[in-house]
Amino acid sequence: MSGDPMVQQLSELRVRGARRRRVRAQALRLAAEEPTAVERVNDLGVHFTASAVVMDPATGRVLLMWHRHYDMWLQLGGHCDGDRNLAKVALREAQEESGLAGLEVCPVPIDIDLHVCRSAAEPRRNLDVRFLVLAPAGASRTDTRSPEGHPLCWRDPAKVAEPHLRQLLSAGRASMEAALRRPVPHLVGTQRGLETLALAGT
């Protein structure tokens, strides 16, 4: 699908390990061939989600949310609901779940994962594409409360022991260090920037 932001974003994703390379290949195939893969209800048995590794560039801390369905701390994120711009979805979910203003998303994904979601009536598979989202510098020094009522916590990635987060947060930290060395246009957070991001690849 020429000019499709989802195909473009997945094509730019660099992953390590045989499993993640297989997941990326599956994601690219679905993005190119299955338009309903961005809908949470479809006949495929799998759908795309997008999530945000929200980091404070001043402190290096990451914002995590307690996910009641999984009983664990996770990055922020959610369903695409038809939107094929995964970076835009990740930014939207981070804004809605954290209530933070001034967030900026790096439009190149940092990770991808395929997992089973058991919170629905029937288990379903989520193809979760992860993005770095930068919070305003110093945001982690204040109490962040979710407008949606989710428990939130700023944590030092080096002290996060949960195995399911360590590789992702390592990728997030490396991406943040690289993003801060790039010109500002690589980060999109304003409405104008979102419009530019929505048109990327067209």
ROLO-771256 format. One record per residue: residue number from 1; residue in three letters; x, y, z of N, C-alpha, C in turn. Coordinates in steps of 0.2 Angstrom, whole numbers. Last residue first. Layout:
BEGIN
+-----+------+-------+-------+-------+-------+-------+-------+-------+-------+-------+
! seq ! type !   n.x !   n.y !   n.z !  ca.x !  ca.y !  ca.z !   c.x !   c.y !   c.z !
+-----+------+-------+-------+-------+-------+-------+-------+-------+-------+-------+
! NUM !  ALA !     X !     Y !     Z !     X !     Y !     Z !     X !     Y !     Z !
...
+-----+------+-------+-------+-------+-------+-------+-------+-------+-------+-------+
This chain:
BEGIN
+-----+------+-------+-------+-------+-------+-------+-------+-------+-------+-------+
! seq ! type !   n.x !   n.y !   n.z !  ca.x !  ca.y !  ca.z !   c.x !   c.y !   c.z !
+-----+------+-------+-------+-------+-------+-------+-------+-------+-------+-------+
! 202 !  THR !    14 !    51 !    10 !     9 !    52 !     5 !    12 !    55 !    -1 !
! 201 !  GLY !    23 !    51 !    20 !    23 !    45 !    15 !    18 !    46 !    10 !
! 200 !  ALA !    14 !    59 !    32 !    20 !    56 !    30 !    19 !    50 !    25 !
! 199 !  LEU !     2 !    65 !    36 !     3 !    65 !    29 !    10 !    62 !    27 !
! 198 !  ALA !     3 !    64 !    50 !    -2 !    60 !    46 !    -1 !    60 !    39 !
! 197 !  LEU !    14 !    73 !    52 !    15 !    65 !    53 !     9 !    61 !    49 !
! 196 !  THR !     7 !    85 !    50 !    13 !    83 !    45 !    14 !    75 !    46 !
! 195 !  GLU !    -2 !    84 !    60 !    -4 !    84 !    53 !     1 !    82 !    48 !
! 194 !  LEU !     7 !    84 !    71 !     3 !    78 !    70 !     0 !    78 !    62 !
! 193 !  GLY !    12 !    97 !    69 !    16 !    91 !    68 !    12 !    85 !    67 !
! 192 !  ARG !     1 !   105 !    72 !     4 !   105 !    66 !     8 !    99 !    64 !
! 191 !  GLN !    -1 !   101 !    85 !    -6 !    99 !    81 !    -3 !    99 !    73 !
! 190 !  THR !    15 !    94 !    92 !    10 !    99 !    91 !     5 !    97 !    86 !
! 189 !  GLY !    23 !    83 !    91 !    19 !    83 !    96 !    13 !    89 !    96 !
! 188 !  VAL !    37 !    74 !    85 !    31 !    77 !    83 !    26 !    77 !    89 !
! 187 !  LEU !    54 !    75 !    80 !    49 !    74 !    86 !    43 !    78 !    84 !
! 186 !  HIS !    61 !    79 !    70 !    60 !    72 !    71 !    55 !    70 !    76 !
! 185 !  PRO !    62 !    93 !    71 !    57 !    90 !    66 !    56 !    83 !    67 !
! 184 !  VAL !    74 !    95 !    79 !    67 !    95 !    82 !    62 !    92 !    78 !
! 183 !  PRO !    88 !    85 !    75 !    85 !    91 !    75 !    77 !    90 !    77 !
! 182 !  ARG !    95 !    74 !    87 !    93 !    75 !    81 !    89 !    82 !    81 !
! 181 !  ARG !    99 !    71 !   100 !   104 !    73 !    96 !   102 !    75 !    89 !
! 180 !  LEU !    88 !    65 !   105 !    90 !    72 !   108 !    95 !    75 !   104 !
! 179 !  ALA !    87 !    53 !    99 !    82 !    58 !    97 !    84 !    65 !   100 !
! 178 !  ALA !    97 !    46 !   106 !    98 !    47 !    99 !    93 !    53 !    97 !
! 177 !  GLU !    91 !    45 !   119 !    98 !    48 !   118 !    99 !    50 !   111 !
! 176 !  MET !    80 !    38 !   115 !    79 !    45 !   118 !    86 !    48 !   117 !
! 175 !  SER !    84 !    26 !   111 !    81 !    30 !   106 !    81 !    37 !   109 !
! 174 !  ALA !    90 !    21 !   123 !    94 !    22 !   117 !    91 !    27 !   112 !
! 173 !  ARG !    78 !    20 !   131 !    83 !    25 !   133 !    88 !    26 !   127 !
! 172 !  GLY !    70 !    11 !   123 !    68 !    18 !   124 !    73 !    22 !   126 !
! 171 !  ALA !    78 !    -1 !   124 !    77 !     2 !   118 !    75 !     9 !   118 !
! 170 !  SER !    76 !    -2 !   138 !    83 !    -1 !   136 !    83 !     2 !   129 !
! 169 !  LEU !    63 !    -4 !   139 !    65 !     2 !   142 !    73 !     3 !   139 !
! 168 !  LEU !    62 !   -17 !   132 !    59 !   -11 !   130 !    62 !    -5 !   132 !
! 167 !  GLN !    70 !   -25 !   141 !    72 !   -24 !   134 !    69 !   -18 !   131 !
! 166 !  ARG !    62 !   -24 !   153 !    69 !   -22 !   153 !    71 !   -21 !   146 !
! 165 !  LEU !    49 !   -28 !   154 !    50 !   -21 !   152 !    57 !   -20 !   151 !
! 164 !  HIS !    48 !   -41 !   157 !    44 !   -39 !   151 !    45 !   -32 !   149 !
! 163 !  PRO !    55 !   -42 !   170 !    58 !   -45 !   163 !    54 !   -42 !   157 !
! 162 !  GLU !    56 !   -29 !   181 !    51 !   -34 !   177 !    54 !   -36 !   171 !
! 161 !  ALA !    64 !   -20 !   187 !    66 !   -27 !   187 !    62 !   -32 !   183 !
! 160 !  VAL !    70 !    -5 !   186 !    64 !    -9 !   184 !    67 !   -16 !   183 !
! 159 !  LYS !    81 !     3 !   187 !    79 !     0 !   193 !    72 !    -4 !   192 !
! 158 !  ALA !    84 !     9 !   176 !    89 !     5 !   178 !    87 !     1 !   184 !
! 157 !  PRO !    72 !    18 !   174 !    73 !    12 !   170 !    78 !     7 !   173 !
! 156 !  ASP !    64 !    24 !   188 !    71 !    24 !   185 !    71 !    18 !   181 !
! 155 !  ARG !    47 !    30 !   185 !    52 !    25 !   188 !    59 !    26 !   184 !
! 154 !  TRP !    32 !    36 !   189 !    38 !    37 !   186 !    43 !    33 !   189 !
! 153 !  CYS !    16 !    29 !   188 !    22 !    30 !   192 !    28 !    31 !   187 !
! 152 !  LEU !    -2 !    28 !   190 !     4 !    30 !   186 !    10 !    30 !   191 !
! 151 !  PRO !   -18 !    20 !   188 !   -12 !    21 !   193 !    -6 !    22 !   188 !
! 150 !  HIS !   -31 !    29 !   179 !   -26 !    24 !   179 !   -20 !    25 !   184 !
! 149 !  GLY !   -40 !    39 !   177 !   -40 !    35 !   184 !   -35 !    29 !   184 !
! 148 !  GLU !   -40 !    47 !   167 !   -44 !    41 !   166 !   -44 !    37 !   172 !
! 147 !  PRO !   -31 !    57 !   170 !   -38 !    59 !   170 !   -43 !    53 !   169 !
! 146 !  SER !   -18 !    52 !   181 !   -21 !    50 !   175 !   -29 !    53 !   175 !
! 145 !  ARG !    -6 !    63 !   187 !   -12 !    59 !   189 !   -16 !    58 !   182 !
! 144 !  THR !    10 !    65 !   193 !     6 !    64 !   187 !     0 !    60 !   188 !
! 143 !  ASP !    19 !    76 !   203 !    14 !    70 !   203 !    10 !    70 !   197 !
! 142 !  THR !    35 !    80 !   196 !    29 !    82 !   199 !    24 !    76 !   199 !
! 141 !  ARG !    46 !    76 !   190 !    47 !    78 !   197 !    41 !    80 !   200 !
! 140 !  SER !    44 !    72 !   177 !    43 !    67 !   182 !    45 !    69 !   189 !
! 139 !  ALA !    45 !    84 !   170 !    38 !    81 !   171 !    38 !    76 !   176 !
! 138 !  GLY !    58 !    88 !   165 !    56 !    89 !   172 !    49 !    86 !   174 !
! 137 !  ALA !    53 !    92 !   149 !    59 !    91 !   154 !    57 !    92 !   161 !
! 136 !  PRO !    38 !    84 !   143 !    42 !    90 !   145 !    48 !    89 !   150 !
! 135 !  ALA !    42 !    67 !   136 !    38 !    72 !   141 !    42 !    78 !   141 !
! 134 !  LEU !    43 !    58 !   121 !    46 !    62 !   126 !    41 !    67 !   130 !
! 133 !  VAL !    40 !    42 !   117 !    37 !    48 !   118 !    41 !    52 !   123 !
! 132 !  LEU !    44 !    29 !   106 !    47 !    33 !   111 !    43 !    40 !   111 !
! 131 !  PHE !    33 !    15 !   103 !    36 !    22 !   101 !    39 !    25 !   107 !
! 130 !  ARG !    28 !    -1 !    97 !    30 !     4 !   103 !    34 !    10 !   100 !
! 129 !  VAL !    15 !   -11 !    93 !    20 !    -7 !    90 !    22 !    -1 !    95 !
! 128 !  ASP !     8 !   -26 !    95 !     9 !   -20 !    98 !    15 !   -17 !    96 !
! 127 !  LEU !    -4 !   -36 !    91 !     2 !   -34 !    88 !     4 !   -27 !    90 !
! 126 !  ASN !   -13 !   -47 !   101 !   -12 !   -40 !   100 !    -5 !   -39 !    96 !
! 125 !  ARG !   -26 !   -59 !   100 !   -19 !   -57 !    99 !   -18 !   -50 !    97 !
! 124 !  ARG !   -38 !   -64 !   112 !   -36 !   -61 !   106 !   -29 !   -59 !   106 !
! 123 !  PRO !   -50 !   -74 !   121 !   -43 !   -72 !   120 !   -41 !   -69 !   113 !
! 122 !  GLU !   -66 !   -67 !   123 !   -62 !   -72 !   120 !   -55 !   -70 !   120 !
! 121 !  ALA !   -69 !   -56 !   131 !   -73 !   -62 !   132 !   -69 !   -68 !   129 !
! 120 !  ALA !   -53 !   -49 !   136 !   -59 !   -49 !   132 !   -63 !   -56 !   133 !
! 119 !  SER !   -41 !   -51 !   142 !   -46 !   -47 !   145 !   -53 !   -47 !   142 !
! 118 !  ARG !   -31 !   -57 !   136 !   -36 !   -61 !   139 !   -41 !   -57 !   143 !
! 117 !  CYS !   -20 !   -56 !   123 !   -24 !   -52 !   128 !   -30 !   -56 !   130 !
! 116 !  VAL !    -5 !   -61 !   119 !   -12 !   -63 !   119 !   -15 !   -59 !   125 !
! 115 !  HIS !     7 !   -53 !   108 !     5 !   -56 !   114 !    -3 !   -57 !   114 !
! 114 !  LEU !    21 !   -47 !   100 !    14 !   -50 !    99 !    13 !   -54 !   105 !
! 113 !  ASP !    29 !   -31 !    98 !    28 !   -37 !   102 !    21 !   -40 !   100 !
! 112 !  ILE !    42 !   -20 !    94 !    36 !   -23 !    92 !    35 !   -30 !    96 !
! 111 !  ASP !    51 !    -4 !    95 !    50 !   -11 !    97 !    43 !   -14 !    94 !
! 110 !  ILE !    52 !     9 !    91 !    58 !     6 !    94 !    57 !    -1 !    95 !
! 109 !  PRO !    47 !    18 !    75 !    45 !    13 !    81 !    52 !    11 !    84 !
! 108 !  VAL !    48 !    35 !    72 !    51 !    28 !    70 !    50 !    23 !    76 !
! 107 !  PRO !    43 !    47 !    77 !    39 !    43 !    73 !    42 !    36 !    70 !
! 106 !  CYS !    43 !    51 !    94 !    47 !    50 !    88 !    44 !    45 !    84 !
! 105 !  VAL !    32 !    63 !   100 !    33 !    56 !    98 !    38 !    56 !    93 !
! 104 !  GLU !    29 !    73 !   115 !    32 !    73 !   108 !    34 !    66 !   106 !
! 103 !  LEU !    18 !    83 !   125 !    22 !    76 !   123 !    24 !    77 !   116 !
! 102 !  GLY !    11 !    94 !   130 !    18 !    95 !   127 !    22 !    88 !   126 !
! 101 !  ALA !     3 !    87 !   145 !     3 !    92 !   139 !    10 !    92 !   137 !
! 100 !  LEU !    -4 !    72 !   152 !     2 !    77 !   151 !     1 !    81 !   145 !
!  99 !  GLY !   -13 !    63 !   154 !   -15 !    70 !   155 !   -10 !    75 !   154 !
!  98 !  SER !   -11 !    49 !   152 !    -7 !    53 !   157 !    -9 !    60 !   158 !
!  97 !  GLU !   -21 !    45 !   143 !   -20 !    41 !   149 !   -15 !    45 !   154 !
!  96 !  GLU !   -20 !    54 !   132 !   -26 !    53 !   135 !   -25 !    50 !   142 !
!  95 !  GLN !    -6 !    54 !   128 !   -10 !    60 !   131 !   -16 !    59 !   135 !
!  94 !  ALA !    -5 !    41 !   124 !    -1 !    44 !   130 !    -4 !    50 !   133 !
!  93 !  GLU !   -14 !    40 !   114 !   -15 !    36 !   120 !   -11 !    39 !   126 !
!  92 !  ARG !    -8 !    49 !   105 !   -15 !    50 !   107 !   -16 !    47 !   114 !
!  91 !  LEU !     4 !    42 !   102 !     4 !    49 !   105 !    -2 !    51 !   108 !
!  90 !  ALA !     0 !    31 !    96 !     4 !    30 !   102 !     4 !    37 !   106 !
!  89 !  VAL !    -7 !    36 !    85 !   -10 !    32 !    90 !    -7 !    32 !    96 !
!  88 !  LYS !     4 !    41 !    78 !    -1 !    46 !    80 !    -5 !    42 !    86 !
!  87 !  ALA !    11 !    30 !    75 !    14 !    35 !    80 !     9 !    39 !    82 !
!  86 !  LEU !     2 !    23 !    66 !     3 !    20 !    73 !     7 !    25 !    78 !
!  85 !  ASN !   -10 !    27 !    56 !    -4 !    30 !    59 !    -2 !    28 !    66 !
!  84 !  ARG !   -22 !    21 !    54 !   -16 !    18 !    51 !    -9 !    21 !    53 !
!  83 !  ASP !   -36 !    19 !    64 !   -31 !    24 !    62 !   -24 !    20 !    60 !
!  82 !  GLY !   -45 !     9 !    68 !   -45 !    11 !    61 !   -40 !    16 !    59 !
!  81 !  ASP !   -41 !     8 !    82 !   -48 !    10 !    80 !   -48 !    13 !    73 !
!  80 !  CYS !   -29 !     5 !    89 !   -29 !    10 !    84 !   -36 !    12 !    82 !
!  79 !  HIS !   -28 !     4 !   107 !   -31 !     2 !   101 !   -30 !     7 !    96 !
!  78 !  GLY !   -14 !     9 !   117 !   -21 !     7 !   116 !   -22 !     5 !   109 !
!  77 !  GLY !    -3 !    15 !   131 !    -5 !    13 !   124 !   -12 !    11 !   124 !
!  76 !  LEU !    11 !    15 !   142 !     4 !    17 !   140 !     3 !    15 !   133 !
!  75 !  GLN !    19 !     0 !   149 !    19 !     7 !   145 !    12 !     9 !   144 !
!  74 !  LEU !    15 !    -8 !   165 !    16 !    -8 !   157 !    17 !     0 !   155 !
!  73 !  TRP !    14 !   -18 !   179 !    16 !   -11 !   176 !    18 !   -12 !   169 !
!  72 !  MET !     0 !   -30 !   180 !     7 !   -28 !   180 !     8 !   -21 !   178 !
!  71 !  ASP !   -12 !   -36 !   177 !    -9 !   -36 !   184 !    -2 !   -35 !   184 !
!  70 !  TYR !   -19 !   -35 !   166 !   -13 !   -40 !   166 !   -10 !   -40 !   173 !
!  69 !  HIS !   -30 !   -27 !   169 !   -31 !   -33 !   165 !   -25 !   -38 !   166 !
!  68 !  ARG !   -24 !   -16 !   175 !   -28 !   -20 !   179 !   -29 !   -27 !   175 !
!  67 !  HIS !    -8 !    -9 !   174 !   -13 !   -12 !   169 !   -17 !   -17 !   173 !
!  66 !  TRP !    -1 !     5 !   179 !    -3 !    -2 !   182 !    -9 !    -4 !   177 !
!  65 !  MET !    11 !    13 !   169 !     4 !    12 !   171 !     2 !     5 !   173 !
!  64 !  LEU !    25 !    23 !   169 !    22 !    17 !   168 !    15 !    17 !   171 !
!  63 !  LEU !    37 !    34 !   162 !    31 !    34 !   165 !    27 !    27 !   164 !
!  62 !  VAL !    55 !    34 !   167 !    49 !    32 !   162 !    43 !    32 !   166 !
!  61 !  ARG !    68 !    46 !   168 !    63 !    42 !   171 !    58 !    40 !   166 !
!  60 !  GLY !    78 !    55 !   164 !    78 !    48 !   161 !    73 !    44 !   164 !
!  59 !  THR !    77 !    68 !   167 !    79 !    64 !   173 !    80 !    57 !   170 !
!  58 !  ALA !    75 !    75 !   156 !    79 !    78 !   161 !    81 !    73 !   166 !
!  57 !  PRO !    66 !    68 !   147 !    73 !    69 !   145 !    78 !    72 !   151 !
!  56 !  ASP !    56 !    56 !   153 !    57 !    63 !   154 !    65 !    64 !   152 !
!  55 !  MET !    46 !    45 !   142 !    52 !    47 !   146 !    53 !    54 !   147 !
!  54 !  VAL !    35 !    33 !   138 !    35 !    40 !   139 !    41 !    41 !   144 !
!  53 !  VAL !    32 !    23 !   126 !    37 !    23 !   131 !    38 !    30 !   133 !
!  52 !  ALA !    17 !    18 !   120 !    21 !    24 !   121 !    26 !    23 !   127 !
!  51 !  SER !     9 !     8 !   107 !    10 !    10 !   114 !    16 !    15 !   114 !
!  50 !  ALA !    -4 !     2 !    98 !     2 !     6 !    98 !     3 !     8 !   105 !
!  49 !  THR !   -10 !   -13 !    90 !   -11 !    -8 !    95 !    -5 !    -4 !    94 !
!  48 !  PHE !   -19 !   -23 !    77 !   -13 !   -19 !    79 !   -15 !   -15 !    85 !
!  47 !  HIS !   -25 !   -40 !    80 !   -26 !   -33 !    78 !   -20 !   -29 !    80 !
!  46 !  VAL !   -31 !   -56 !    76 !   -26 !   -52 !    78 !   -27 !   -45 !    76 !
!  45 !  GLY !   -41 !   -63 !    70 !   -39 !   -66 !    76 !   -33 !   -62 !    79 !
!  44 !  LEU !   -48 !   -59 !    59 !   -41 !   -61 !    58 !   -38 !   -64 !    64 !
!  43 !  ASP !   -60 !   -52 !    58 !   -60 !   -59 !    58 !   -53 !   -62 !    57 !
!  42 !  ASN !   -61 !   -39 !    71 !   -61 !   -42 !    64 !   -61 !   -49 !    64 !
!  41 !  VAL !   -60 !   -26 !    82 !   -65 !   -32 !    80 !   -64 !   -33 !    73 !
!  40 !  ARG !   -51 !   -16 !    81 !   -51 !   -21 !    87 !   -55 !   -27 !    86 !
!  39 !  GLU !   -42 !   -13 !    66 !   -49 !   -13 !    70 !   -48 !   -18 !    75 !
!  38 !  VAL !   -31 !   -15 !    59 !   -31 !    -9 !    63 !   -38 !    -9 !    67 !
!  37 !  ALA !   -34 !   -25 !    50 !   -30 !   -27 !    55 !   -29 !   -21 !    60 !
!  36 !  THR !   -42 !   -23 !    39 !   -46 !   -23 !    45 !   -41 !   -24 !    51 !
!  35 !  PRO !   -33 !   -23 !    28 !   -35 !   -17 !    30 !   -39 !   -17 !    37 !
!  34 !  GLU !   -21 !   -33 !    24 !   -27 !   -34 !    28 !   -29 !   -27 !    31 !
!  33 !  GLU !    -8 !   -31 !    18 !   -14 !   -35 !    15 !   -20 !   -35 !    18 !
!  32 !  ALA !     1 !   -23 !    24 !     0 !   -22 !    17 !    -6 !   -26 !    14 !
!  31 !  ALA !    -1 !   -27 !    38 !    -2 !   -20 !    36 !    -3 !   -19 !    29 !
!  30 !  LEU !     3 !   -40 !    37 !    -4 !   -38 !    39 !    -6 !   -31 !    37 !
!  29 !  ARG !    16 !   -39 !    33 !    12 !   -43 !    29 !     4 !   -41 !    30 !
!  28 !  LEU !    21 !   -33 !    44 !    22 !   -29 !    38 !    17 !   -33 !    33 !
!  27 !  ALA !    19 !   -42 !    54 !    16 !   -36 !    55 !    16 !   -32 !    48 !
!  26 !  GLN !    27 !   -53 !    50 !    20 !   -54 !    51 !    16 !   -47 !    51 !
!  25 !  ALA !    39 !   -46 !    52 !    38 !   -48 !    45 !    30 !   -50 !    45 !
!  24 !  ARG !    39 !   -44 !    66 !    39 !   -38 !    61 !    37 !   -40 !    54 !
!  23 !  VAL !    40 !   -57 !    70 !    34 !   -53 !    72 !    33 !   -47 !    67 !
!  22 !  ARG !    52 !   -61 !    66 !    46 !   -64 !    63 !    40 !   -60 !    64 !
!  21 !  ARG !    60 !   -52 !    73 !    60 !   -52 !    66 !    54 !   -55 !    63 !
!  20 !  ARG !    57 !   -57 !    86 !    55 !   -51 !    84 !    55 !   -49 !    77 !
!  19 !  ARG !    64 !   -70 !    85 !    57 !   -69 !    86 !    54 !   -63 !    84 !
!  18 !  ALA !    77 !   -67 !    82 !    73 !   -71 !    77 !    66 !   -70 !    79 !
!  17 !  GLY !    84 !   -51 !    86 !    82 !   -58 !    88 !    77 !   -61 !    83 !
!  16 !  ARG !    80 !   -34 !    85 !    85 !   -39 !    86 !    82 !   -46 !    88 !
!  15 !  VAL !    74 !   -22 !    73 !    73 !   -26 !    79 !    79 !   -31 !    79 !
!  14 !  ARG !    69 !    -7 !    67 !    74 !   -11 !    67 !    74 !   -15 !    74 !
!  13 !  LEU !    57 !     1 !    57 !    58 !    -2 !    63 !    64 !    -7 !    63 !
!  12 !  GLU !    53 !     5 !    44 !    59 !     8 !    47 !    61 !     5 !    54 !
!  11 !  SER !    42 !    -2 !    41 !    48 !    -4 !    37 !    54 !     0 !    40 !
!  10 !  LEU !    33 !     3 !    50 !    35 !    -4 !    51 !    42 !    -5 !    47 !
!   9 !  GLN !    31 !    16 !    44 !    34 !    15 !    50 !    37 !     8 !    52 !
!   8 !  GLN !    26 !    12 !    31 !    32 !    15 !    32 !    35 !    15 !    38 !
!   7 !  VAL !    14 !     5 !    35 !    19 !     1 !    31 !    26 !     5 !    32 !
!   6 !  MET !     8 !    17 !    40 !     9 !    11 !    44 !    15 !     6 !    41 !
!   5 !  PRO !     7 !    26 !    30 !    11 !    28 !    36 !    13 !    21 !    40 !
!   4 !  ASP !     7 !    22 !    13 !     4 !    20 !    19 !     9 !    22 !    25 !
!   3 !  GLY !    13 !    24 !     1 !    11 !    30 !     5 !     8 !    28 !    11 !
!   2 !  SER !     6 !     9 !    -6 !    10 !    15 !    -7 !     8 !    21 !    -3 !
!   1 !  MET !     4 !    -6 !     0 !     0 !     0 !     0 !     4 !     6 !     0 !
+-----+------+-------+-------+-------+-------+-------+-------+-------+-------+-------+
